[in-house]
Amino acid sequence: MNRLSLLRKPGRGRVLVVNGDDTSSKALQLIVAFDGHDVRRAADASQALGAIDEFRPHVVLLDAAPLDAERALCGELAERAERAHTSIILTSPPRTRLDRRLRRWAVATVTRPFDFMELRLLISREVGRAEL
C-alpha cells in the first residue's frame, strides 16, 4: 500500500468546481475526485446556476477572482445554493479584497496557493454536514 492510498478517504459528496481557468479547474477536479467525490465543472456563474439545479452539489468551490463582472449572477448563485443546502467555499488569489456579500455567502475562503489538505478537510466537513 503506498502513501497516497493511505490519504485517500472514501468520498460520497457532490462537488461543483466553478473556475474560468481550465487548467485550475481540472486540477481542482482531480484533487477532489481523488477523495472519491463526484465532481462537475462550470466555467462561470451562469453555468453554475444550471449545475446547482441539475447536479445538486453538496459543495461549490467558487473562484472569487472574476466575480466582480458577475456580481448579480453570484447573488442568484448564493440564493440557489442556500435553497439547495449547498455550501460555498471561495477560492481566491492572494491579497484579494473580497466583497462583503461574497464572504457572507461562503462557509470558508481558501487563498491560492492552496493548502490541499486544508481544502480536502473543508470539503469533507461540508459534505458531512450536508448528509445530516
C-alpha positions in Angstrom: 0.0 0.0 0.0 1.5 3.4 -1.0 1.3 6.7 0.9 -1.3 8.2 -1.4 -3.7 5.3 -0.8 -3.5 6.0 2.9 -4.5 9.6 2.4 -7.5 8.7 0.2 -10.8 8.8 2.0 -14.0 7.3 0.7 -15.9 10.2 -0.7 -19.6 10.4 -1.2 -20.2 14.0 -1.9 -21.1 16.0 -5.0 -18.8 19.0 -5.6 -19.1 21.7 -8.3 -15.9 23.5 -9.3 -16.6 27.0 -10.7 -13.5 28.3 -12.3 -12.9 30.1 -15.6 -9.3 28.9 -15.9 -9.5 25.4 -17.5 -6.1 24.3 -16.0 -7.0 25.3 -12.5 -10.5 23.8 -12.8 -9.1 20.4 -14.0 -6.5 20.4 -11.2 -9.2 21.0 -8.6 -11.4 18.4 -10.2 -8.6 15.8 -9.9 -7.8 16.7 -6.3 -11.4 16.5 -5.2 -12.2 13.3 -7.2 -9.1 11.7 -5.6 -11.1 11.6 -2.4 -13.9 9.8 -4.2 -16.3 12.7 -4.7 -18.4 13.1 -7.8 -17.1 16.4 -9.4 -18.5 18.6 -12.1 -17.1 21.8 -13.5 -18.6 25.1 -14.6 -16.6 27.9 -16.3 -18.7 30.8 -14.8 -21.6 31.7 -12.6 -24.2 31.3 -15.3 -23.1 27.7 -16.0 -23.0 27.1 -12.2 -26.7 28.2 -11.9 -27.9 25.3 -14.1 -25.5 22.9 -12.5 -26.8 23.6 -9.0 -30.3 22.8 -10.1 -29.3 19.7 -12.1 -26.3 18.2 -10.1 -27.4 19.4 -6.6 -23.9 19.6 -5.2 -23.1 19.4 -1.5 -20.2 21.9 -2.1 -19.4 24.6 -4.6 -15.8 25.6 -5.0 -16.2 29.1 -6.4 -13.3 31.1 -7.8 -13.7 34.6 -6.4 -11.3 36.3 -8.9 -13.7 37.0 -11.8 -16.8 37.6 -9.7 -16.9 41.4 -10.0 -18.2 41.1 -13.5 -20.8 38.5 -12.4 -22.0 40.1 -9.2 -25.7 39.7 -10.0 -25.3 36.1 -11.0 -23.4 35.4 -7.9 -26.3 36.7 -5.8 -28.6 34.3 -7.6 -26.0 31.5 -7.3 -25.8 32.0 -3.5 -29.6 32.0 -3.1 -29.9 28.8 -5.1 -27.1 27.2 -3.1 -28.8 28.2 0.1 -32.1 26.7 -1.0 -30.3 23.5 -2.1 -28.4 23.3 1.2 -25.2 23.7 -0.7 -22.0 25.1 1.0 -19.9 27.6 -0.9 -16.1 27.6 -0.4 -14.4 30.6 -2.1 -11.0 30.3 -3.7 -9.1 33.5 -4.3 -5.7 34.8 -5.3 -3.6 36.2 -2.5 -4.3 39.8 -1.3 -7.7 39.8 -3.0 -10.2 42.1 -1.3 -13.4 40.1 -1.3 -16.8 41.7 -1.4 -18.6 41.6 2.0 -21.5 39.7 0.4 -19.2 37.1 -1.1 -17.6 36.5 2.3 -21.1 36.2 3.9 -22.2 33.6 1.4 -19.2 31.4 1.9 -18.5 28.9 4.7 -14.8 29.4 4.1 -12.2 31.1 1.9 -9.1 29.4 0.7 -6.3 31.5 -0.7 -4.0 30.4 -3.5 -1.6 28.7 -3.5 -3.9 26.1 -1.8 -3.1 24.1 1.2 -4.6 21.0 -0.4 -5.0 19.1 2.9 -7.0 22.1 4.3 -9.2 22.2 1.1 -9.8 18.5 1.3 -10.8 18.7 5.0 -13.1 21.7 4.4 -14.9 19.7 1.6 -15.2 16.6 3.7 -16.6 18.7 6.6 -19.2 20.3 4.4 -20.2 17.1 2.7 -20.6 15.6 6.2 -22.9 18.5 7.2 -25.0 18.1 4.1 -25.6 14.4 4.9 -27.0 15.2 8.4 
